[in-house]
Amino acid sequence: MLGSLVFEVSLLLAALALALPLAWLGLDPALAVLVAVVLYLGHNLYYLGRLTRLVHQRHRLAPPFPHGLWGEIYRSFAQHQQRERRRRKRQLRFIRRFREAAVSVPEALVVLDSRRRIEWANPASAELMNLHWPRDGGKRLTEILRQDSLGELIAADEYPRPIELTPEHNRALMLSVRITPFGERRRQRLVVGRDITKVFHLNLTRRDFVANASHELRTPLTVISGFLENLADSPLTPENHRRPLQLMSSQAERMGAIIEDLLTLSRLEMEDSAPRREPVDVPEVLHSILDEARLLSGGAHALTAELAPDLLLKGNRAELRSAFSNLVFNAVRHTPATSRIRVTWREAEGGPLFAVTDSGDGIAQEHIPRLTERFYRIDKARSRTSGGTGLGLAIVKHVLNRHEARLTIESEPGQGSTFTCRFPLDAGLHRSERL
C-alpha cells in the first residue's frame, strides 16, 4: 500500500512538472497547472471507467493490474470475485446435494410459495400424492389432494400437529401430512407427506384388540369382585381368610380401573375431535375435582386453587373432567405428604390455560418426553402402590388433541413439576356470553 501511495504522489508530481515547460513556452502558469491536473485526473478516470465496464459486463479481473492505487483496487476486486466464485460453487454443491437427498427420501416433499402454490416437489410426491412436478407447478395443493381438512391446515398460520388423510388416487394409502413454514420471513411452506398405512392398520388392530379384550375381561372381573365382596362380608368366612380376600378385592378393583381406562382410551381414539361441543363450566368441574382430591389426599397435601370464576370452555364436559381430574389426582398420588399442590384456571394470552403445579420430587428430563406413553412409569414400585394405572397422562393427551389443545410439562428434580394445558383462543368464553 505504501508503494502505491508513493507511485501516485510521483505520478502527480510528474504531471505538475509538465507544467514548467508549458509555462516556459509562454502559457499562463495557472493554465499550465490546470492542464497538468486534468491529465492526472484523466488517468484516474480512464481506470475508473475501465473498472466500471469490466464489472458491469461481469468480466473476470486478472493480472496484469495497473500500478499505484488503481492496482490495489483492481486486485481487491479480483480477490472479491474469487471469493464469490468459491461461495457460489459451495452453494451449488450444497443445493445439488440437497436436491439429491430430497429426491432420494421416501417421503413426499412439496414446497409451496408465498401464495400457497406448488413451487417444487420430489419424485415421491407422484406416488404418494399424485403430484407430478414440473407438470403441476403453480397449482394449489388442494386441487390435487381434495381434502377440506388440508385446505384449512394450509390456510392456518400455526401447524400444531399433522393430519391424516386418504388420497383419491389410491384409497389403500393413509398419509400423514405435516406443514412447516420456512424461507424468507417464513412465508413459504414445506409439506411433508409420509406413508403411515402399515402403522395406521397396526394401530387399528391394537385398538380393536384392546377394546375387545377389555370388554371381555370386564364381565368376569365383575363376577369375581362380587363373589370376593360376598365372601369378605360373610360371617362364615374364617378370620385368617379375610386379609387375603381384601388383597384380592383390592387387586380386582385395580384391574377394573385399568380396564375402564383402556376402554376410555379406545373410545377417545375413535375420533380426532370431541363430539357435542358445548360450554363447560370449568370452575364448577374443578371445585368438584378438588373436593375428591382432598378426600384422596386425606389432608396430607396443601391444595390451593386460583380459578377464574367467569371463564368457561367449549368442549365435551365428560372428557375435560377426565383430563383435569387425572392431572390433579396424579399430583396427589405421586407427591410426598405435605407437598403443596396449586390448581390454576385462567385466561392467558394465547387462550384458556389450566395448570397443576406441585412441590414434589420433580421429574428428570429424560422421562418427560415419554410420560404420555401408555403404562410408562418413572418409579414402577411407587406407582403401583399409589394406585395409578399408568394410563392417566395418555388419556389427558388424547382428550387435549380432540380439543385442539396441547400439554406441556416443566419439571426439575427436587423443584416440583407443572403440567399445563393450553387451549385455543376461540375455545374460551365468558359466563355472560353463554347467557
Secondary structure as GFF3:
##gff-version 3
##sequence-region A 1 435
A	DSSP	alpha_helix	2	17	.	.	.	ID=ss1
A	DSSP	alpha_helix	19	24	.	.	.	ID=ss2
A	DSSP	alpha_helix	29	56	.	.	.	ID=ss3
A	DSSP	alpha_helix	69	104	.	.	.	ID=ss4
A	DSSP	beta_strand	108	112	.	.	.	ID=ss5
A	DSSP	beta_strand	118	121	.	.	.	ID=ss6
A	DSSP	alpha_helix	124	129	.	.	.	ID=ss7
A	DSSP	three_ten_helix	141	143	.	.	.	ID=ss8
A	DSSP	alpha_helix	148	155	.	.	.	ID=ss9
A	DSSP	beta_strand	163	165	.	.	.	ID=ss10
A	DSSP	beta_strand	175	182	.	.	.	ID=ss11
A	DSSP	three_ten_helix	184	186	.	.	.	ID=ss12
A	DSSP	beta_strand	188	195	.	.	.	ID=ss13
A	DSSP	alpha_helix	197	233	.	.	.	ID=ss14
A	DSSP	alpha_helix	239	269	.	.	.	ID=ss15
A	DSSP	beta_strand	278	280	.	.	.	ID=ss16
A	DSSP	alpha_helix	282	297	.	.	.	ID=ss17
A	DSSP	beta_strand	302	307	.	.	.	ID=ss18
A	DSSP	beta_strand	311	315	.	.	.	ID=ss19
A	DSSP	alpha_helix	317	333	.	.	.	ID=ss20
A	DSSP	beta_strand	340	347	.	.	.	ID=ss21
A	DSSP	beta_strand	352	358	.	.	.	ID=ss22
A	DSSP	three_ten_helix	368	370	.	.	.	ID=ss23
A	DSSP	alpha_helix	380	386	.	.	.	ID=ss24
A	DSSP	alpha_helix	392	402	.	.	.	ID=ss25
A	DSSP	beta_strand	406	411	.	.	.	ID=ss26
A	DSSP	beta_strand	417	422	.	.	.	ID=ss27
A	DSSP	three_ten_helix	425	427	.	.	.	ID=ss28
A	DSSP	beta_strand	428	430	.	.	.	ID=ss29
A	DSSP	alpha_helix	431	434	.	.	.	ID=ss30
###
